[in-house]
């Protein structure tokens, strides 16, 4: 599939060059949109799970100021699980990379006659440009991070790639287009959890506690890429050292179904105080468990952003690719990132590095109380 990517990009470029003469350019001088005059706003976020999670503060910020606005979202199969039951959204659409199905979706969006469309993809995406042009013709188009395509948006926040802002802080800048001071808005916004999921998580976590003061440490094994998988021997040694540091700690292993065997192997190598999340959980049930952790230890995955949305402290493993790290590090957290000495993987991160960070985090008093 990766080998086909260049062909896909060339095809999109050809289509873009064919149709760009028909695209409507944005306003030369943009004035903030009066949210009181809007009824329905469409957001485009057909990307990965983490991209959707860090977008929640924008939706909540818009709703806080203009609670009457109905928010619709275009997601993707990769982030469907975190939004499919979310009460934030009046309408949820999916971008499937299937021309026939996506054309039908586009027609549905056009028929809704949205008052504004917000392209949340933070670069020059040809797909997002087409969708923003065609989903709500003649209506204001808000963008972020556009360079080559910026002239097609009425408002575009172009953040510097060398700034120190977190991706959440950059994404919140979208709210400035609605006359909202983004600097005053919270960067915390939790995924939607049902009452049943919250009750399940509370019961599960309480069952692990030996005393009311027992801390639950989450350890995520599933990384989504081989370069982010830490060696089994290091994981075993880390978990043993955490238990030696405080024998009242309980460890909860997070894993995808296809890596459960690896979790069971790790569990048997450490102790009976290491537990594995129940089988066959959906993503929001997993998120509910994360909500009740005291610390989450994880490679750089979407679980970092889910944990931080609940203000759960994170110890995250990162490669030394600084542009990625600065944008996607644990939000609003000074202690917690453990960075490799190379750009390509996390293999050289040592147990000592992680344990030193864990102790510093615990002793700082920043863990969940």
Secondary structure, DSSP 4 states (H G I P E B T S, - for coil): -GGGHHHHHHHHHHHHHHHGGGSPP--SS-----GGG-SEEEEE--S-HHHHHTTHHHHHHHHHH-TT-EEEEEEETTTHHHHTT-TTEEEEEEE-S-HHHHHHHHHHHHHHT-SEEEE--SS--HHHHHHHHHHSTTSEEEEES-STTGGG-SEEE---TTS---HHHHHHGGGGGGT--GGGS-S--PPP--HHHHHHHHHHHHHH-SSTT--EEEEE---SSGGGPPPHHHHHHHHHHHHHH-TT-EEEEE--GGGHHHHHHHHHHH-TTEEEPPTT--HHHHHHHHHT-SEEEEESSHHHHHHHHTT-EEEEEE-S-HHHHHHHSPTT-SS-EEE-SSSS-STT--HHHHHHHHHHHHHTT-S--
